[in-house]
């Protein structure tokens, strides 16, 4: 059964703190989150653009920062 997931929109401060906690450059954060251009990430961190909750979820999962969930390999994969 699939559980309902609350997907909050991150603040610019949360986005920056999440990236810095992993020691990532903006470009590295883009690569992990499927963001095409580094200026887009800079706009997220400055508050000039809102990051979609689904993209934030992807970033948190790929960097093992989600407070409740983590990615694990499938058995037999």
Beta strands, then each sheet from edge to edge (+ up, - down):
end
